[in-house]
Amino acid sequence: MDGSVHHDITVGTKRGSEELFSSVSNGPYIMNTTANGNDTKKFKGDLRGPSLPSRVIHIRKLPSDITEAEVISLGLPFGDVTNLLMLKAKNQAFLEMNSEEAAQNMVGYYSTVMPVIRHQPVYVQFSNHKELKTDNSPNQERAQAALRALSSSHVDTPMVAPSTVLRVVVENLLYPVTLDALCQIFSKFGTVLRIIIFTKNNQFQALLQYSDGTSAQAAKLSLDGQNIYNGCCTLRISFSKLNSLNIKYNNEKSRDFTRPDLPSGDSQPSLEHSAMAAAFTPGIISAGPYAGATHAFPPAFAIQPTMSSHYPGLTVPTLPGALAALTLPASARLGFHAIPAGHSVLLVSNLNPERVTPHCLFILFGVYGDVMRVKILFNKKENALVQMSDSTQAQLAMSHLNGQRLHGKPLRITLSKHTSVQLPREDHEDQGLTKDYSSSPLHRFKKPGSKNYSNIFPPSATLHLSNIPPSVVEDDLKMVFSSSGAIVKAFKFFQKDHKMALIQMGSVEEAIDCLITFHNHDLGENHHLRVSFSKSSI
């Protein structure tokens, strides 16, 4: 453990832009370093044990080529960043927030999310210092310049946005970009009211309306020129001449988040009213950044090459259609919601402890990947760990299931710090709360190239049924599904193949319960029913 010498610095009053993500570590740690490897004075580290809340945040294990802007971006979603001290020689930094509450929200959030910047874990915790003071060294001047550059809303003469509507052109479109993907990116900067995507002059374009010009300005400044995926799908952003968007349909091409009652339009997948309404429901971080944000998405949307941008806002349901480009092979799905390789364990919280079982989580999460193990926590049965077979499947499950209602409660899903789920010792009784499914015959994706890879859809009220024996008729299946207490609203056999059918339940939540209950249900004649979510409606 290094010794330490105190280094005084002076307070700035500017703010940063974007965010990456980190987590909390409480172990004893004392730092001895020269700021940026050049300053002659030294700064005393923290981590002499768990620290009391402070406006100053200590960040460790940063990549060696980290920029000031990236460090500042860690804090902005939680409040204004008022000062920064970079200690590059030791891969560390100190970030000062504008309030203790903002710092607490930041540390609290990052304690639940696997911290990764450019595939490298980063550690965030409270500092023992109550404020930062900066000197006039070249390194600190650079840090202050970064604060000023990333604080457009705090300059003396703030720029007035000419419109709340942005025109977005995606160049070099090597991979599909969906409406929901754009929502995930742009919602970080404020409340997106309306969005429409279209192709014009052989270019993929979008028009996107914010609730205020400041958000539009911030999004344009931060995202213009950024790549959605490594080396492709480049965003070109300008202000539109339109002052408002007139959206007629809520579907995969257009959406008005203020009008969940709009029809889906002809031949478009129906958008569940409940999913839209839930998009305005507060979630995990009640005092979260951008309190007016209508969408929040699983952490870790990666914007390359210079900044990573996930949205740690209010945790609410992901909107239908997210991550639609799932027919791409796993190797081609670059960086979108990048979970670090090897990290495939999800922390699922807000479960109904009276009803949840390892089996129901195995079946539900198994729609999006092969579940290896499930552990419901012994002393906190509203929480569980779900281990998927790889990080891509973990991300799919998190993207599609976070915010969906199971047994009357919305699921909260984040990436766990654990890299695997441990089985109980043979002499340890855990009441059947831990199950190993690694050799289960019910895995949907064990065959490479399985058609199941191209049939992954968000939870919907309509279920796709397959492996139906010839003797089973419509009334038989309606009776099976209504036996759970659910409402069957519609049913239709496939015209060319009566081994398959669509069944529409009363709600998405009912459909989720029915999928869990009746997937692999024995219909006789050695036929076990296969149930999945459908992109179609009846």
Secondary structure, DSSP 8 states (H G I E B T S, - for coil): --------------------B-B---S----EEEGGGT-SSEEE---SSS----SEEEEES--TT--HHHHHHHHGGGS-EEEEEEEGGGTEEEEEESSHHHHHHHHHHHTSS--BBTTB--EEEE-S-S-------HHHHHHHHHHHHT-GGGSSS----S-SEEEEEEES--S---HHHHHHHHGGGS-EEEEEEEEETTEEEEEEEESSHHHHHHHHHHHTT-EEETTEEEEEEEE-S-S-------SSSEEETT-TTS---TTS----HHHHHHTTS--S-TT-SSTT------S----BTT------S------TTTT--TTS-GGGS-STT---TT--EEEEES--TTT--HHHHHHHHTTSS-EEEEEE-SS-TT-EEEEESSHHHHHHHHHHHTT-EETTEE-EEEE-S-SS-----TT---TT-EEE-TT-TT-SS-STT-GGGG------SEEEEE---TT--HHHHHHHHHTTT--EEEEEE-SS-TT-EEEEESSHHHHHHHHHHHTT-B-STT-B-EEEE-S---
